[in-house]
Amino acid sequence: TGLLRHWTGSLSTAQDVELTGYGVLVLSLTEHMAEAFQGARWLLKQRRASGGFHSTQDTIIALSALATYASIALGSAEVTVRASAAGGLSSTMEVGASNMDVLQSVRLPQPGAPVTIEASGSGTVLVVAEVVYNLPQQPLLPCYEVDVHWFGMQKSSVGGSVRGCVQPLPNCSLSSKDGMWIMSVGLFTGYGASRQSLEARRLEGVMKRYELGDSRVDLYLEEMHVDKETCIEFNVTREHDVRSLQAANSEVFEYYAPERKGSVATSYVVEEYLAPDLEPVDTVNPPIDPVDG
């Protein structure tokens, strides 16, 4: 688009950044450096003051693309850049093969003052002017209603199951049921998730993949119902006897727009297992993984 070639039209800005990053990567590797330069400039304009972008995934791809572009375009550069501005700024920076991947920066003495940039030598360098300021933020309303229920097993005092459900709220409705969401289910202290149960749900296609963390399970969903709850259930076992259990926090957020989220704190209440609305699953209540000892 114009002099800043980039991808646009995705469901989120993070996806635009990720797809543009792939484009810059391909253009750089095929030595279409003029086109890659346009995409690299656009990526740099999207970067936040902290150095990242919008999400983990688009940051990884964008930084990889920029690093690849820099190694190819700037590897043979020998450029002297001079920056001057009102207030006494006069700075000279040398860019060459030994430091082409090192960010060099100077702070302007007077915000908003005109800056003069001069360059001499051979090669290509990128110069970015960045203004950082703070604005009061309005609190974000939750986009998802999250419910987490724990169920006990009639014949076992060490096992149970956890059911996490999520539904989009009207104020933040989905434009499509397809995308990527992470349901992060908090576990009570002393409980552990059943890998066998989680793997069975993954093979059924209920979720794309799962990750076990510190007192939580992250479930990656590629599809979510627009007009009803999306639920996932898996087994847990009590590994340690812990008293006075505190509430477990769970949340759901969009992978490419993590600010669109919902959360809930679940108190330690074990319900009787009744699931007339769910299909029976062999790996979910009543069978549980065997417990050593």
Backbone as CSV, one residue per row, in Angstrom:
resi,resn,N_x,N_y,N_z,CA_x,CA_y,CA_z,C_x,C_y,C_z
1,THR,0.854,-1.180,0.000,0.000,0.000,0.000,0.892,1.231,0.000
2,GLY,0.950,1.966,-1.096,1.799,3.144,-1.188,3.254,2.775,-1.028
3,LEU,3.978,3.584,-0.237,5.390,3.327,-0.008,5.623,2.397,1.180
4,LEU,4.554,2.003,1.867,4.684,1.093,2.996,3.903,-0.171,2.684
5,ARG,4.518,-1.062,1.943,3.863,-2.293,1.510,3.587,-3.183,2.725
6,HIS,2.343,-3.607,2.902,2.007,-4.469,4.031,0.694,-5.177,3.752
7,TRP,0.423,-6.193,4.570,-0.831,-6.932,4.492,-1.878,-6.213,5.325
8,THR,-3.102,-6.165,4.800,-4.188,-5.556,5.560,-5.474,-6.310,5.269
9,GLY,-6.425,-6.182,6.170,-7.717,-6.826,5.961,-7.929,-8.051,6.816
10,SER,-6.997,-8.376,7.731,-7.181,-9.514,8.621,-8.172,-9.157,9.717
11,LEU,-8.469,-10.159,10.571,-9.406,-9.925,11.663,-8.801,-9.083,12.771
12,SER,-7.472,-8.926,12.793,-6.833,-8.153,13.850,-5.544,-7.555,13.322
13,THR,-5.081,-6.483,13.980,-3.819,-5.855,13.608,-2.659,-6.822,13.803
14,ALA,-2.736,-7.675,14.828,-1.666,-8.647,15.062,-1.489,-9.573,13.871
15,GLN,-2.582,-9.986,13.249,-2.475,-10.847,12.069,-1.878,-10.088,10.891
16,ASP,-2.212,-8.799,10.759,-1.599,-7.983,9.700,-0.087,-7.934,9.881
17,VAL,0.355,-7.742,11.129,1.789,-7.694,11.411,2.437,-9.040,11.105
18,GLU,1.800,-10.119,11.528,2.375,-11.452,11.300,2.490,-11.760,9.805
19,LEU,1.436,-11.495,9.045,1.465,-11.792,7.610,2.444,-10.880,6.876
20,THR,2.530,-9.616,7.285,3.526,-8.718,6.689,4.931,-9.212,7.006
21,GLY,5.137,-9.718,8.218,6.436,-10.270,8.585,6.830,-11.435,7.685
22,TYR,5.869,-12.327,7.406,6.154,-13.424,6.485,6.529,-12.884,5.101
23,GLY,5.822,-11.820,4.670,6.114,-11.230,3.366,7.514,-10.646,3.309
24,VAL,7.901,-9.901,4.356,9.246,-9.321,4.401,10.301,-10.420,4.421
25,LEU,10.022,-11.497,5.126,10.955,-12.618,5.204,11.176,-13.244,3.829
26,VAL,10.088,-13.501,3.103,10.193,-14.107,1.772,10.869,-13.155,0.787
27,LEU,10.470,-11.882,0.808,11.069,-10.910,-0.110,12.561,-10.745,0.154
28,SER,12.949,-10.777,1.424,14.373,-10.637,1.753,15.165,-11.844,1.278
29,LEU,14.628,-13.039,1.516,15.337,-14.261,1.132,15.420,-14.436,-0.375
30,THR,14.485,-13.831,-1.103,14.528,-13.891,-2.575,15.172,-12.642,-3.172
31,GLU,15.747,-11.798,-2.284,16.511,-10.615,-2.678,15.696,-9.579,-3.442
32,HIS,14.403,-9.460,-3.099,13.578,-8.349,-3.579,13.633,-7.255,-2.505
33,MET,14.786,-6.613,-2.392,15.059,-5.753,-1.257,14.263,-4.451,-1.275
34,ALA,13.940,-3.933,-2.456,13.164,-2.691,-2.520,11.775,-2.907,-1.923
35,GLU,11.130,-4.044,-2.290,9.812,-4.347,-1.738,9.905,-4.697,-0.254
36,ALA,10.956,-5.433,0.116,11.135,-5.790,1.520,11.348,-4.547,2.382
37,PHE,12.035,-3.545,1.833,12.277,-2.299,2.556,10.962,-1.617,2.917
38,GLN,9.992,-1.634,1.984,8.695,-1.016,2.261,7.978,-1.732,3.409
39,GLY,8.009,-3.073,3.378,7.374,-3.829,4.451,8.077,-3.654,5.777
40,ALA,9.415,-3.580,5.757,10.180,-3.395,6.996,9.856,-2.043,7.628
41,ARG,9.717,-1.011,6.811,9.363,0.308,7.345,7.994,0.270,8.014
42,TRP,7.048,-0.419,7.385,5.705,-0.510,7.965,5.748,-1.254,9.293
43,LEU,6.516,-2.340,9.354,6.631,-3.093,10.603,7.207,-2.223,11.717
44,LEU,8.220,-1.435,11.396,8.828,-0.584,12.409,7.842,0.462,12.933
45,LYS,6.918,0.903,12.078,5.920,1.883,12.517,4.898,1.249,13.458
46,GLN,4.746,-0.085,13.393,3.771,-0.756,14.252,4.358,-1.159,15.604
47,ARG,5.673,-1.109,15.718,6.324,-1.570,16.940,5.990,-0.651,18.110
48,ARG,5.781,-1.260,19.253,5.467,-0.497,20.458,6.745,-0.015,21.123
49,ALA,6.591,0.907,22.066,7.758,1.508,22.706,8.607,0.463,23.427
50,SER,7.995,-0.637,23.872,8.735,-1.680,24.583,9.555,-2.550,23.643
51,GLY,9.363,-2.384,22.325,10.103,-3.176,21.345,9.301,-4.293,20.731
52,GLY,8.186,-4.676,21.362,7.342,-5.742,20.830,6.238,-5.195,19.949
53,PHE,5.307,-6.082,19.583,4.193,-5.673,18.735,2.883,-5.904,19.493
54,HIS,1.978,-6.710,18.972,0.664,-6.839,19.603,0.503,-8.129,20.388
55,SER,1.095,-9.219,19.916,0.991,-10.505,20.590,2.331,-11.220,20.505
56,THR,2.435,-12.326,21.185,3.688,-13.086,21.162,4.010,-13.579,19.759
57,GLN,3.003,-14.133,19.077,3.255,-14.714,17.761,3.683,-13.673,16.741
58,ASP,2.968,-12.556,16.646,3.336,-11.565,15.625,4.675,-10.902,15.965
59,THR,5.015,-10.794,17.264,6.317,-10.240,17.640,7.452,-11.154,17.187
60,ILE,7.292,-12.456,17.370,8.322,-13.411,16.949,8.555,-13.334,15.445
61,ILE,7.468,-13.329,14.662,7.590,-13.320,13.201,8.153,-11.990,12.716
62,ALA,7.662,-10.877,13.266,8.125,-9.556,12.816,9.601,-9.345,13.128
63,LEU,10.038,-9.705,14.331,11.443,-9.533,14.679,12.340,-10.441,13.856
64,SER,11.865,-11.652,13.573,12.637,-12.557,12.714,12.770,-11.977,11.314
65,ALA,11.678,-11.406,10.788,11.718,-10.814,9.447,12.649,-9.608,9.412
66,LEU,12.572,-8.752,10.418,13.437,-7.563,10.461,14.906,-7.951,10.597
67,ALA,15.175,-8.997,11.398,16.558,-9.449,11.552,17.100,-10.008,10.248
68,THR,16.260,-10.770,9.534,16.685,-11.327,8.246,16.919,-10.220,7.233
69,TYR,15.997,-9.265,7.185,16.169,-8.136,6.268,17.461,-7.378,6.579
70,ALA,17.716,-7.132,7.867,18.903,-6.374,8.252,20.186,-7.106,7.878
71,SER,20.194,-8.428,8.083,21.413,-9.182,7.784,21.737,-9.180,6.303
72,ILE,20.695,-9.115,5.457,20.921,-9.119,4.014,21.155,-7.706,3.478
73,ALA,20.301,-6.773,3.874,20.378,-5.414,3.323,21.518,-4.610,3.919
74,LEU,21.811,-4.855,5.196,22.787,-4.012,5.873,24.124,-4.703,6.094
75,GLY,24.208,-5.956,5.690,25.448,-6.680,5.926,26.649,-6.056,5.255
76,SER,26.459,-5.423,4.114,27.578,-4.797,3.399,27.539,-3.275,3.496
77,ALA,26.701,-2.748,4.392,26.554,-1.293,4.504,27.726,-0.687,5.259
78,GLU,28.156,0.475,4.810,29.136,1.298,5.527,28.617,2.728,5.453
79,VAL,27.812,3.094,6.462,27.086,4.358,6.417,27.357,5.148,7.694
80,THR,27.529,6.445,7.519,27.630,7.370,8.649,26.358,8.196,8.699
81,VAL,25.687,8.169,9.834,24.421,8.895,10.011,24.641,10.006,11.033
82,ARG,24.267,11.209,10.650,24.397,12.364,11.545,23.010,12.910,11.851
83,ALA,22.732,13.123,13.126,21.448,13.665,13.563,21.681,14.951,14.339
84,SER,20.929,15.977,14.004,21.042,17.259,14.705,19.651,17.832,14.930
85,ALA,19.498,18.540,16.030,18.201,19.135,16.364,18.424,20.298,17.302
86,ALA,17.395,21.152,17.413,17.462,22.290,18.331,17.656,21.788,19.754
87,GLY,18.342,22.585,20.545,18.604,22.185,21.919,19.989,21.626,22.119
88,GLY,20.803,21.627,21.058,22.176,21.190,21.208,22.460,19.763,20.803
89,LEU,21.516,19.081,20.151,21.783,17.709,19.734,22.667,17.684,18.495
90,SER,23.728,16.945,18.568,24.592,16.690,17.417,25.224,15.330,17.642
91,SER,24.729,14.318,16.933,25.174,12.948,17.177,25.552,12.287,15.863
92,THR,26.608,11.482,15.891,27.061,10.742,14.719,27.060,9.247,15.044
93,MET,26.482,8.453,14.165,26.416,7.010,14.354,26.994,6.319,13.129
94,GLU,27.825,5.319,13.374,28.427,4.539,12.312,27.716,3.195,12.209
95,VAL,27.305,2.810,10.998,26.645,1.526,10.762,27.488,0.733,9.769
96,GLY,27.909,-0.447,10.187,28.719,-1.302,9.331,28.440,-2.761,9.601
97,ALA,29.230,-3.640,9.005,29.004,-5.075,9.136,29.114,-5.544,10.582
98,SER,29.922,-4.876,11.391,30.139,-5.321,12.773,29.001,-4.960,13.713
99,ASN,28.170,-3.985,13.351,27.101,-3.561,14.264,25.775,-3.341,13.557
100,MET,25.594,-3.976,12.382,24.377,-3.713,11.602,23.113,-4.194,12.315
101,ASP,23.260,-5.123,13.293,22.091,-5.632,14.010,21.946,-5.017,15.389
102,VAL,22.656,-3.931,15.645,22.588,-3.245,16.944,21.779,-1.959,16.800
103,LEU,20.774,-1.795,17.653,19.963,-0.579,17.630,20.741,0.563,18.264
104,GLN,20.910,1.636,17.521,21.546,2.844,18.030,20.480,3.934,18.140
105,SER,20.448,4.623,19.261,19.394,5.618,19.467,19.943,6.828,20.210
106,VAL,19.291,7.955,20.021,19.616,9.184,20.734,18.315,9.809,21.217
107,ARG,18.376,10.474,22.345,17.204,11.129,22.919,17.213,12.606,22.533
108,LEU,16.075,13.077,22.031,15.973,14.479,21.632,15.871,15.373,22.858
109,PRO,16.602,16.476,22.893,16.562,17.371,24.057,15.248,18.131,24.166
110,GLN,14.590,18.372,23.031,13.325,19.110,23.039,12.286,18.332,22.240
111,PRO,11.295,17.734,22.890,10.255,17.000,22.156,9.548,17.905,21.149
112,GLY,9.350,17.413,19.969,8.649,18.157,18.931,9.527,19.062,18.106
113,ALA,10.807,19.164,18.448,11.701,20.036,17.677,12.063,19.365,16.351
114,PRO,12.235,20.152,15.281,12.647,19.576,13.989,13.996,18.863,14.116
115,VAL,14.122,17.738,13.420,15.334,16.929,13.446,15.878,16.823,12.022
116,THR,17.163,17.011,11.878,17.814,16.871,10.579,18.661,15.605,10.569
117,ILE,18.427,14.759,9.556,19.172,13.507,9.412,19.973,13.572,8.113
118,GLU,21.268,13.298,8.207,22.129,13.234,7.030,22.867,11.904,7.034
119,ALA,23.054,11.331,5.858,23.737,10.044,5.747,24.730,10.095,4.594
120,SER,25.864,9.438,4.781,26.877,9.340,3.736,27.471,7.940,3.764
121,GLY,27.978,7.501,2.627,28.548,6.172,2.528,27.783,5.337,1.518
122,SER,27.756,4.012,1.708,27.047,3.116,0.789,26.223,2.118,1.583
123,GLY,25.069,1.750,1.028,24.192,0.794,1.683,22.882,1.427,2.112
124,THR,22.095,0.662,2.854,20.762,1.097,3.295,20.677,1.010,4.805
125,VAL,20.154,2.050,5.429,19.887,2.040,6.867,18.464,2.534,7.093
126,LEU,17.886,2.139,8.204,16.539,2.570,8.562,16.618,3.528,9.741
127,VAL,15.948,4.675,9.606,15.888,5.672,10.675,14.430,5.835,11.081
128,VAL,14.152,5.704,12.369,12.786,5.800,12.884,12.749,6.852,13.982
129,ALA,11.804,7.783,13.883,11.562,8.762,14.951,10.363,8.287,15.760
130,GLU,10.494,8.249,17.065,9.447,7.689,17.915,9.082,8.675,19.012
131,VAL,7.792,8.890,19.172,7.272,9.750,20.232,6.484,8.877,21.198
132,VAL,6.826,8.932,22.464,6.163,8.136,23.488,5.415,9.070,24.429
133,TYR,4.155,8.794,24.669,3.363,9.610,25.584,2.331,8.721,26.264
134,ASN,1.753,9.199,27.320,0.779,8.438,28.108,-0.582,9.116,28.051
135,LEU,-1.610,8.286,27.947,-2.991,8.753,27.970,-3.780,7.919,28.976
136,PRO,-4.739,8.527,29.663,-5.564,7.718,30.573,-6.383,6.707,29.783
137,GLN,-6.426,5.489,30.281,-7.142,4.420,29.593,-8.472,4.139,30.263
138,GLN,-9.474,3.916,29.439,-10.756,3.481,29.944,-10.680,1.989,30.251
139,PRO,-11.258,1.539,31.351,-11.226,0.098,31.646,-11.935,-0.697,30.554
140,LEU,-11.318,-1.792,30.145,-11.891,-2.624,29.094,-12.954,-3.547,29.672
141,LEU,-14.105,-3.586,29.023,-15.159,-4.497,29.436,-14.789,-5.914,29.017
142,PRO,-15.166,-6.923,29.797,-14.864,-8.308,29.404,-15.592,-8.686,28.123
143,CYS,-14.937,-9.489,27.317,-15.521,-9.943,26.051,-16.137,-11.335,26.162
144,TYR,-15.787,-12.050,27.223,-16.242,-13.433,27.345,-16.727,-13.715,28.758
145,GLU,-17.779,-14.516,28.846,-18.239,-15.039,30.130,-17.604,-16.410,30.326
146,VAL,-16.925,-16.588,31.446,-16.190,-17.819,31.720,-16.771,-18.493,32.952
147,ASP,-17.000,-19.804,32.860,-17.464,-20.611,33.989,-16.573,-21.834,34.119
148,VAL,-16.158,-22.138,35.330,-15.352,-23.332,35.598,-15.999,-24.085,36.749
149,HIS,-16.235,-25.381,36.534,-16.867,-26.223,37.551,-15.999,-27.443,37.817
150,TRP,-15.935,-27.806,39.093,-15.202,-28.999,39.509,-16.202,-30.057,39.959
151,PHE,-15.973,-31.290,39.510,-16.879,-32.387,39.829,-16.117,-33.492,40.549
152,GLY,-16.755,-34.065,41.594,-16.151,-35.175,42.316,-16.608,-36.491,41.745
153,MET,-15.914,-37.545,42.129,-16.253,-38.883,41.678,-16.795,-39.681,42.852
154,GLN,-17.871,-40.382,42.616,-18.565,-41.054,43.701,-17.719,-42.132,44.373
155,LYS,-16.845,-42.812,43.599,-16.092,-43.937,44.138,-14.631,-43.603,44.385
156,SER,-14.248,-42.344,44.328,-12.845,-41.985,44.513,-12.742,-40.674,45.262
157,SER,-11.813,-40.610,46.196,-11.593,-39.377,46.941,-10.396,-38.608,46.410
158,VAL,-9.727,-39.144,45.385,-8.516,-38.496,44.880,-8.683,-37.957,43.471
159,GLY,-9.780,-38.259,42.814,-9.936,-37.843,41.423,-11.200,-37.058,41.194
160,GLY,-11.242,-36.414,40.052,-12.417,-35.651,39.650,-12.221,-35.118,38.259
161,SER,-13.063,-34.209,37.864,-12.944,-33.599,36.548,-13.242,-32.113,36.643
162,VAL,-12.718,-31.373,35.682,-12.905,-29.930,35.602,-13.527,-29.613,34.256
163,ARG,-14.558,-28.796,34.283,-15.209,-28.379,33.038,-15.115,-26.861,32.926
164,GLY,-14.463,-26.394,31.856,-14.375,-24.973,31.578,-15.267,-24.606,30.405
165,CYS,-16.073,-23.566,30.564,-16.994,-23.133,29.513,-16.804,-21.636,29.256
166,VAL,-16.968,-21.239,28.004,-16.815,-19.839,27.631,-17.870,-19.481,26.601
167,GLN,-18.381,-18.261,26.678,-19.359,-17.769,25.708,-19.105,-16.286,25.449
168,PRO,-19.064,-15.868,24.181,-18.874,-14.443,23.878,-20.010,-13.603,24.434
169,LEU,-19.671,-12.419,24.932,-20.677,-11.490,25.441,-21.178,-10.587,24.318
170,PRO,-22.417,-10.097,24.412,-22.993,-9.279,23.328,-22.194,-8.016,23.019
171,ASN,-21.546,-7.416,24.030,-20.816,-6.168,23.797,-19.510,-6.390,23.043
172,CYS,-19.111,-7.647,22.847,-17.835,-7.943,22.203,-18.008,-9.195,21.361
173,SER,-19.045,-9.211,20.532,-19.417,-10.428,19.826,-18.381,-10.811,18.782
174,LEU,-18.369,-12.090,18.446,-17.439,-12.611,17.450,-17.949,-12.324,16.052
175,SER,-17.014,-12.023,15.150,-17.375,-11.876,13.741,-17.301,-13.214,13.022
176,SER,-16.622,-14.184,13.618,-16.478,-15.515,13.032,-16.232,-16.501,14.153
177,LYS,-16.678,-17.740,13.966,-16.440,-18.771,14.972,-15.042,-19.357,14.863
178,ASP,-14.323,-19.018,13.797,-12.976,-19.538,13.585,-11.941,-18.506,14.023
179,GLY,-10.835,-18.987,14.567,-9.756,-18.115,15.004,-8.835,-18.905,15.909
180,MET,-8.374,-18.282,16.987,-7.548,-18.964,17.977,-7.807,-18.336,19.333
181,TRP,-8.176,-19.176,20.295,-8.416,-18.730,21.663,-7.617,-19.601,22.611
182,ILE,-7.264,-19.036,23.755,-6.601,-19.798,24.807,-7.491,-19.780,26.042
183,MET,-7.892,-20.962,26.464,-8.628,-21.110,27.719,-7.620,-21.572,28.770
184,SER,-7.289,-20.693,29.692,-6.313,-20.984,30.732,-7.065,-21.314,32.013
185,VAL,-7.104,-22.604,32.353,-7.888,-23.086,33.491,-6.985,-23.210,34.711
186,GLY,-7.307,-22.473,35.767,-6.527,-22.540,36.993,-6.873,-23.777,37.800
187,LEU,-5.862,-24.422,38.381,-6.051,-25.607,39.202,-5.840,-25.260,40.676
188,PHE,-6.595,-25.915,41.541,-6.409,-25.710,42.971,-5.082,-26.316,43.405
189,THR,-4.476,-25.731,44.417,-3.205,-26.227,44.931,-3.348,-27.683,45.362
190,GLY,-2.401,-28.508,44.927,-2.423,-29.928,45.273,-3.053,-30.804,44.219
191,TYR,-3.671,-30.200,43.194,-4.298,-30.974,42.121,-3.448,-30.905,40.856
192,GLY,-3.488,-31.973,40.066,-2.803,-32.025,38.787,-3.724,-32.531,37.704
193,ALA,-3.511,-32.041,36.487,-4.348,-32.453,35.351,-3.878,-33.791,34.801
194,SER,-4.809,-34.573,34.295,-4.508,-35.870,33.698,-4.054,-35.684,32.253
195,ARG,-2.808,-36.032,31.970,-2.317,-35.954,30.589,-3.099,-36.899,29.688
196,GLN,-3.442,-38.072,30.198,-4.192,-39.035,29.397,-5.531,-38.462,28.963
197,SER,-6.197,-37.813,29.900,-7.489,-37.202,29.598,-7.339,-36.062,28.590
198,LEU,-6.337,-35.189,28.794,-6.119,-34.064,27.883,-5.748,-34.551,26.483
199,GLU,-4.908,-35.567,26.414,-4.508,-36.090,25.106,-5.702,-36.691,24.371
200,ALA,-6.595,-37.340,25.105,-7.800,-37.887,24.484,-8.674,-36.781,23.908
201,ARG,-8.807,-35.672,24.640,-9.620,-34.571,24.123,-8.972,-33.940,22.898
202,ARG,-7.638,-33.868,22.898,-6.943,-33.317,21.723,-7.174,-34.196,20.500
203,LEU,-7.073,-35.511,20.676,-7.273,-36.433,19.548,-8.698,-36.388,19.032
204,GLU,-9.640,-36.066,19.902,-11.034,-35.928,19.472,-11.266,-34.656,18.671
205,GLY,-10.287,-33.738,18.676,-10.447,-32.476,17.959,-11.124,-31.403,18.764
206,VAL,-11.321,-31.636,20.063,-11.959,-30.631,20.913,-11.082,-29.398,21.039
207,MET,-9.757,-29.623,21.014,-8.807,-28.520,21.091,-7.623,-28.830,20.185
208,LYS,-6.868,-27.778,19.841,-5.708,-27.937,18.968,-4.542,-28.545,19.726
209,ARG,-4.251,-28.011,20.903,-3.183,-28.531,21.747,-3.389,-28.026,23.169
210,TYR,-2.535,-28.496,24.070,-2.626,-28.078,25.465,-1.222,-27.935,26.027
211,GLU,-1.098,-27.139,27.089,0.160,-26.950,27.788,-0.113,-26.980,29.288
212,LEU,0.725,-27.713,30.011,0.611,-27.780,31.465,1.573,-26.779,32.079
213,GLY,1.059,-25.880,32.883,1.887,-24.872,33.531,1.861,-25.031,35.030
214,ASP,2.254,-23.994,35.718,2.277,-23.993,37.170,0.868,-23.756,37.700
215,SER,0.222,-24.836,38.132,-1.142,-24.773,38.686,-2.158,-24.286,37.663
216,ARG,-1.942,-24.615,36.385,-2.918,-24.248,35.365,-2.726,-25.104,34.127
217,VAL,-3.757,-25.123,33.301,-3.726,-25.836,32.022,-4.183,-24.864,30.943
218,ASP,-3.369,-24.681,29.909,-3.721,-23.814,28.790,-4.219,-24.666,27.636
219,LEU,-5.456,-24.407,27.213,-6.089,-25.147,26.126,-6.221,-24.231,24.919
220,TYR,-5.741,-24.672,23.766,-5.765,-23.868,22.546,-6.954,-24.300,21.691
221,LEU,-7.874,-23.368,21.468,-9.098,-23.647,20.710,-9.038,-22.957,19.355
222,GLU,-9.474,-23.668,18.317,-9.532,-23.095,16.972,-10.954,-22.783,16.537
223,GLU,-11.913,-23.106,17.362,-13.311,-22.836,17.011,-14.082,-22.539,18.275
224,MET,-14.998,-21.579,18.191,-15.822,-21.217,19.336,-17.239,-20.927,18.866
225,HIS,-18.217,-21.449,19.599,-19.610,-21.190,19.270,-19.931,-19.714,19.485
226,VAL,-20.693,-19.145,18.573,-21.046,-17.734,18.666,-22.232,-17.513,19.588
227,ASP,-23.195,-18.434,19.568,-24.458,-18.209,20.268,-24.698,-19.163,21.438
228,LYS,-23.685,-19.948,21.825,-23.827,-20.820,22.979,-22.452,-21.103,23.563
229,GLU,-22.437,-21.797,24.705,-21.181,-22.067,25.379,-20.323,-23.074,24.604
230,THR,-19.026,-22.867,24.694,-18.045,-23.848,24.238,-17.381,-24.412,25.486
231,CYS,-17.471,-25.728,25.677,-17.008,-26.346,26.913,-15.966,-27.421,26.635
232,ILE,-15.022,-27.541,27.549,-14.017,-28.604,27.523,-13.900,-29.166,28.938
233,GLU,-13.852,-30.490,29.027,-13.749,-31.139,30.327,-12.579,-32.117,30.319
234,PHE,-11.861,-32.168,31.441,-10.736,-33.090,31.548,-10.606,-33.541,32.998
235,ASN,-9.879,-34.647,33.202,-9.721,-35.215,34.530,-8.611,-34.538,35.319
236,VAL,-8.767,-34.573,36.634,-7.713,-34.129,37.550,-7.578,-35.158,38.665
237,THR,-6.421,-35.189,39.311,-6.210,-36.029,40.487,-5.642,-35.180,41.601
238,ARG,-5.967,-35.565,42.838,-5.425,-34.852,43.989,-4.086,-35.488,44.349
239,GLU,-3.023,-34.726,44.147,-1.674,-35.241,44.375,-1.189,-34.971,45.787
240,HIS,-1.697,-33.905,46.418,-1.321,-33.559,47.792,-2.567,-33.104,48.530
241,ASP,-2.621,-33.420,49.809,-3.754,-33.000,50.638,-3.473,-31.601,51.182
242,VAL,-4.157,-30.609,50.630,-3.954,-29.207,51.016,-5.258,-28.673,51.598
243,ARG,-5.172,-28.019,52.726,-6.366,-27.464,53.384,-6.474,-25.962,53.097
244,SER,-7.661,-25.441,53.344,-7.955,-24.014,53.162,-7.551,-23.548,51.764
245,LEU,-8.061,-24.244,50.748,-7.713,-23.912,49.363,-8.281,-22.558,48.970
246,GLN,-7.452,-21.773,48.287,-7.869,-20.468,47.811,-8.502,-20.598,46.418
247,ALA,-9.187,-19.543,46.007,-9.845,-19.550,44.692,-8.815,-19.709,43.579
248,ALA,-9.215,-20.398,42.513,-8.359,-20.593,41.340,-8.852,-19.669,40.228
249,ASN,-7.936,-18.905,39.653,-8.286,-17.952,38.606,-8.148,-18.588,37.227
250,SER,-9.150,-18.397,36.387,-9.141,-18.889,35.013,-9.492,-17.740,34.079
251,GLU,-9.016,-17.820,32.853,-9.325,-16.775,31.884,-9.344,-17.346,30.469
252,VAL,-9.999,-16.614,29.592,-10.038,-16.918,28.164,-9.685,-15.640,27.431
253,PHE,-8.787,-15.741,26.432,-8.441,-14.570,25.644,-8.128,-14.974,24.214
254,GLU,-8.255,-14.004,23.320,-7.982,-14.247,21.906,-6.478,-14.211,21.666
255,TYR,-5.992,-15.180,20.916,-4.552,-15.309,20.692,-3.981,-14.076,20.008
256,TYR,-4.692,-13.533,19.011,-4.189,-12.399,18.245,-4.648,-11.055,18.798
257,ALA,-5.514,-11.069,19.792,-5.962,-9.828,20.438,-6.174,-10.120,21.915
258,PRO,-5.085,-10.298,22.680,-5.208,-10.728,24.078,-5.978,-9.765,24.973
259,GLU,-6.183,-8.522,24.504,-6.982,-7.596,25.314,-8.467,-7.971,25.297
260,ARG,-8.887,-8.776,24.339,-10.270,-9.285,24.285,-10.304,-10.570,25.118
261,LYS,-10.830,-10.472,26.346,-10.713,-11.609,27.256,-11.863,-11.624,28.255
262,GLY,-11.862,-12.643,29.067,-12.792,-12.782,30.175,-12.146,-13.650,31.231
263,SER,-12.583,-13.515,32.480,-11.955,-14.277,33.546,-12.973,-14.593,34.633
264,VAL,-12.581,-15.527,35.500,-13.434,-15.913,36.619,-12.541,-16.481,37.720
265,ALA,-12.932,-16.272,38.973,-12.264,-16.873,40.127,-13.199,-17.937,40.697
266,THR,-12.736,-19.176,40.753,-13.565,-20.299,41.172,-13.188,-20.726,42.580
267,SER,-14.149,-20.671,43.486,-13.919,-21.143,44.845,-13.919,-22.664,44.878
268,TYR,-13.324,-23.219,45.930,-13.203,-24.676,46.019,-14.549,-25.281,46.425
269,VAL,-15.312,-25.651,45.423,-16.589,-26.336,45.618,-16.636,-27.499,44.624
270,VAL,-16.760,-28.722,45.137,-16.828,-29.904,44.285,-18.286,-30.308,44.152
271,GLU,-18.783,-30.311,42.916,-20.183,-30.607,42.646,-20.370,-32.083,42.317
272,GLU,-21.611,-32.541,42.452,-21.938,-33.893,42.025,-21.898,-33.943,40.498
273,TYR,-21.342,-35.017,39.968,-21.154,-35.088,38.512,-22.464,-35.384,37.817
274,LEU,-22.963,-34.401,37.077,-24.139,-34.543,36.230,-23.845,-33.831,34.928
275,ALA,-23.874,-34.561,33.820,-23.511,-33.939,32.541,-24.462,-34.355,31.431
276,PRO,-25.755,-34.055,31.570,-26.685,-34.464,30.512,-26.458,-33.742,29.197
277,ASP,-25.748,-32.611,29.231,-25.570,-31.821,28.020,-24.282,-32.161,27.290
278,LEU,-23.457,-33.079,27.849,-22.198,-33.432,27.214,-22.229,-34.872,26.737
279,GLU,-21.547,-35.129,25.632,-21.422,-36.487,25.133,-20.556,-37.292,26.106
280,PRO,-20.921,-38.574,26.369,-20.084,-39.380,27.256,-18.709,-39.614,26.638
281,VAL,-17.660,-39.458,27.442,-16.284,-39.639,26.991,-15.608,-40.616,27.943
282,ASP,-14.956,-41.639,27.398,-14.354,-42.679,28.233,-13.302,-42.119,29.178
283,THR,-12.578,-41.106,28.729,-11.481,-40.590,29.543,-11.917,-39.512,30.520
284,VAL,-13.207,-39.218,30.535,-13.716,-38.220,31.481,-14.771,-38.868,32.353
285,ASN,-14.677,-38.726,33.610,-15.518,-39.264,34.659,-16.460,-40.397,34.202
286,PRO,-16.363,-41.606,34.819,-15.678,-41.813,36.083,-14.218,-42.286,36.006
287,PRO,-13.701,-42.824,34.870,-12.312,-43.317,34.919,-11.314,-42.192,35.185
288,ILE,-10.257,-42.492,35.934,-9.189,-41.544,36.180,-7.866,-42.267,36.022
289,ASP,-6.801,-41.498,35.920,-5.480,-42.102,35.843,-5.152,-42.770,37.163
290,PRO,-4.447,-43.914,37.126,-4.063,-44.550,38.395,-3.116,-43.661,39.197
291,VAL,-3.237,-43.728,40.506,-2.399,-42.928,41.393,-1.397,-43.858,42.069
292,ASP,-0.113,-43.518,42.003,0.910,-44.352,42.625,0.710,-44.418,44.130
293,GLY,0.950,-45.620,44.682,0.847,-45.781,46.127,-0.583,-45.924,46.587
